[in-house]
Amino acid sequence: MRLGVLDVGSNTVHLLVVDAHQGGRPLPAFKHKADIRLGDHLDGDNRLTDDCAVELREFVSQALVIAEDKGAQEILAFATSAVRDAANGDELLAGIEADTGVSIKVLPGADEARLTFLAARRWFGWSSGRLMLLDIGGGSLEIASGLDEEPAVAISLPLGAGRLTRDWLPGDPPSADDVRKLRKHVRAEIADAVGTLLSQGAPNHAVATSKTFRQLSRIAGAAPSNEGPYTRRILKHADVTGIAERLAQATVAERMQMPGVSAGRAGQLAAGAIVADAAMDLLNLPVLEICPWALREGVILRQLDTLPA
């Protein structure tokens, strides 16, 4: 069947149209996105602004038409941390549903971690043994670990690259003092979760999804995206530490000159690297393998699992 998947993220809103069936891998047929940056449009009362709400509503209306034109039989729509944390998030989504008929489900952080873990488990398979997944989004960091398709541990921490940049790193480049304070904050947050995350044992295979990790791996020398999803890409902690220092000392314009760094993410990549460095260090992960599947694929796979055989 052909599905339309609408992902309302903290940075970008994506529509992905895929051909999918039970027992097969989802095959992308069309994609459309907009950098609405919901996480940057919160007012002093932690409410998403009216302008932002209008922009999101217009995108959803457009996405619905596109999905129908591309032959999608069903729309799966979900929102992550920016809407989840906004004081008026439910109100905004109710208005969109009333106007467009599209029901957008807000995913709890732990569910976001579980679904992304499912995608990684299906990609790497059972031979990976105990799998640990890391995903740095715009608003949150998701970590999950386990032996099965349902992780034994799944957590979400408010350590997204966009959120941290907005709240902790206002300068371009950020000051050394701000970087030090952010580093201390990030490490304290992750350290509190280490005992829970490793309670079932150390992972046999550690993997990462998200644009932050993909861009860090490219800076470290991994193959570009045009070499396809089956090219193995890894990220070593030894490289991340140095990259995090370089990014924190660079301006946004200088970061944009680095391999694989997009203009839309250059501003928040320093914060993302600080999170990646801390997580790999505190969880004792010397190497991460980059997984091309992430939350959207997890949502699709879970939906397919519910269909009658």
Secondary structure, DSSP 8 states (H G I E B T S, - for coil): -EEEEEEE-SS-EEEEEEE--TTS--EEEEEEEE---GGG-B-TTS-B-HHHHHHHHHHHHHHHHHHHHTT-SEEEEEE-HHHHHSTTHHHHHHHHHHHH----EE--HHHHHHHHHHHHHHHH-GGG-SEEEEEE-SS-EEEEEESSSS-SEEEEES--HHHHHHHH--SSS--HHHHHHHHHHHHHHHHHHHHHHTTT---SEEEEESHHHHHHHHHTT---GGG-TTS--EEEHHHHHHHHHHHHHS-HHHHTTSTT--HHHHTTHHHHHHHHHHHHHHTT-SEEEE-S--HHHHHHHHHHHTS--
